[in-house]
């Protein structure tokens, strides 16, 4: 009879241990950031947008994934659409041009003169250059130029990426 008493106790102990371990095995929800920026020289260079193409705006959607099981194996997907704006709308003439790049991303400590928390460096798998963003808060990233300076927007657009609600 003692064997039957110990078995439920052992099962409940194992069940408690499994519930402790299980949350660590589930990847967290990805973080999604969105922005609408001018289509000027720096973003054109970073995204390999042809210099001779008419372009006013770029819409960005950045998805950052973290893998808690494999440190340093975090990945990103950057979807972007660019082109001439369609008057009176938030869209593009002829739907613009849409592309996607992906790769790994890392976080660096911010040691520069620009105030902010950390630097996010997106390292595409293709030969495009690294895209760097300054973390302004937990909900905002800001695009940096190739020298690590904050990008300055214009009357219509900024270079700030806002965190999106994952439930949308």
Order of alpha helices (4+ residues) and beta strands (2+ residues): alpha-beta-alpha-beta-beta-beta-beta-beta-beta-beta
